[in-house]
Amino acid sequence: MNRVSTGIKGLDDMIRGGLIPKRPYAITGPPGSGKTTLGIHFLMEGIRNEENVVMVALDEPPNEIKFNAQAFGFDLGDIKILDAVPDIKGYRRGSLIKDVGTILDFHTMRDVRDIRMSRSLRIMDVSIHSVQKMLRQDAEDLYEATGEKYSRVVVDSMTALKMFGMKGEDQRILIQSFMRFIAEMEATCLIVSQTPEPDHLDTEVLLARGEIRLHKTKNRGMINRGVSIEKLRGSDFDETIRPIKITSKGIKVQNGETFNG
Amino acid sequence: MKNINKIQTGISGLDKMLDGGLIPERPYIISGPPGAGKTTLGMQFLMEGIRKGERVLFIALQEPVNEIKFNMDSLKLNVANIEILDANSDVRRYEPTPVMEISSKSRVQKIKNVQEYIRKTPRFKSTVVSVHSLQTTLKTEFRNTRYGRIVIDSLTALKYFCMSGEEDILLQSFLRFLSESKMTSLLTVETPENYVLSPEMFLARGEIRLHKFRENSRIMRMISVEKFRGSEHDERAYPMEIKKGEGVVVHGVEEKG
């Protein structure tokens, strides 16, 4: 079985060559620990192999993602992006709320310039359903045009989708259905999520076939970063937390060393 | 107590901890955090049944069956003749389209016949699994086949995705149904990293707990028997590992004198 490279050599080494393809994985960690950067590495690796890759942006506006990635010398041009960051909410009575799925198109990162402005009359809202519908539609369009499928998907983040994309419905069932949808797309998928609380079981982490966890601690004013594999179905893996450095080329794992918090 | 015929779990260290094995025809809980080895332990329990010439059934609620097959193959466990029921719900539809209950369509098959690719949600109708439809499916299945052992993987998925409201009552009734079916069953329960007691733990006749924690940044694995109605058991926790070709292996348990 061929493994799918994460785009980070040291991380691939921790998981015996790469991820088992066509499965969803959780990327967890506290804010600023490098989750989005890891997602970009993963998508850029796909671009290098001339695969079709897509990022669903729910947390940060795409223009900011693009700007931040330039710091690492990434040219995100060929990455497809679904801008699913919700608009400013309209508080005026009777203002029309449109599902984001009905108007927004996919872009490539190349076309991303400024932040999309909220419209004054119609507010676009995001639901897990609209995100799913758009992904499905876009995957079908891609298949019709080229006969190819998406091989890599990054959802950044499930935490955001949970916060504003699932109102009044049974969250666990919606996430289960979304994860099933992702698995049926047969793409290797990274789902960005906050580190699970030790007393709590997050549905997306429960259902993910693996969890890559990023660590960030402060020690005497210094930030220490690390990466660990918490689970990985169908494969053995490096069971030690390894330190990472964020360099001008992105994330670098220090495989020989141990993270000490 | 020695006159009860106990059944072996397929893991010799665990059998010693259980003073010979499990008391048959009862439901037991296997609890532990993600990646602790619950599914693997369940498979070993079923493989032991096959060795004894029993019919055995794995009910998959949490992972696609093609992936389970792949994962067990990569662990080099021979699960070919275990029978499996794919009880994973399809992708939900949000438009009003017909929803089929799993009981109308899912069939038990041997793992060796599981296809390599994931089953796809049909274009115009979805199958959903509810605790009720699962029970109906199993009732029909049990009428035709006498299974010695079954594994439900996981009870957590059944609780999270197959019922809305009244979870505790429905779980109680489901466990009662299993007991009345007179099969020895293992039900996996996913726990958060810090162990939190949940109601289903009280309902089963025993609980085998898998522990996974970090020490000096490395993962450590242990196993303990937390509860075992009607039998003595070893109260210590023992180190365990998950090995290729063997599965869960428990270390350091001594035979009782």
Boltz contact constraints between the chains, C-beta under 6 A:
constraints:
  - contact:
      token1: [A, 129]
      token2: [B, 94]
      max_distance: 6.0
  - contact:
      token1: [A, 170]
      token2: [B, 164]
      max_distance: 6.0
  - contact:
      token1: [A, 172]
      token2: [B, 160]
      max_distance: 6.0
  - contact:
      token1: [A, 173]
      token2: [B, 161]
      max_distance: 6.0
  - contact:
      token1: [A, 176]
      token2: [B, 161]
      max_distance: 6.0
  - contact:
      token1: [A, 177]
      token2: [B, 91]
      max_distance: 6.0
  - contact:
      token1: [A, 177]
      token2: [B, 92]
      max_distance: 6.0
  - contact:
      token1: [A, 180]
      token2: [B, 91]
      max_distance: 6.0
  - contact:
      token1: [A, 181]
      token2: [B, 91]
      max_distance: 6.0
  - contact:
      token1: [A, 183]
      token2: [B, 118]
      max_distance: 6.0
  - contact:
      token1: [A, 184]
      token2: [B, 118]
      max_distance: 6.0
  - contact:
      token1: [A, 184]
      token2: [B, 120]
      max_distance: 6.0
  - contact:
      token1: [A, 198]
      token2: [B, 193]
      max_distance: 6.0
  - contact:
      token1: [A, 198]
      token2: [B, 194]
      max_distance: 6.0
  - contact:
      token1: [A, 199]
      token2: [B, 192]
      max_distance: 6.0
  - contact:
      token1: [A, 199]
      token2: [B, 194]
      max_distance: 6.0
  - contact:
      token1: [A, 199]
      token2: [B, 196]
      max_distance: 6.0
  - contact:
      token1: [A, 200]
      token2: [B, 192]
      max_distance: 6.0
  - contact:
      token1: [A, 201]
      token2: [B, 192]
      max_distance: 6.0
  - contact:
      token1: [A, 206]
      token2: [B, 190]
      max_distance: 6.0
  - contact:
      token1: [A, 231]
      token2: [B, 34]
      max_distance: 6.0
  - contact:
      token1: [A, 231]
      token2: [B, 35]
      max_distance: 6.0
  - contact:
      token1: [A, 233]
      token2: [B, 71]
      max_distance: 6.0
  - contact:
      token1: [A, 234]
      token2: [B, 70]
      max_distance: 6.0
  - contact:
      token1: [A, 234]
      token2: [B, 71]
      max_distance: 6.0
  - contact:
      token1: [A, 234]
      token2: [B, 74]
      max_distance: 6.0
  - contact:
      token1: [A, 239]
      token2: [B, 218]
      max_distance: 6.0
  - contact:
      token1: [A, 239]
      token2: [B, 219]
      max_distance: 6.0
  - contact:
      token1: [A, 240]
      token2: [B, 217]
      max_distance: 6.0
  - contact:
      token1: [A, 240]
      token2: [B, 218]
      max_distance: 6.0
  - contact:
      token1: [A, 241]
      token2: [B, 217]
      max_distance: 6.0
  - contact:
      token1: [A, 258]
      token2: [B, 217]
      max_distance: 6.0
  - contact:
      token1: [A, 259]
      token2: [B, 217]
      max_distance: 6.0
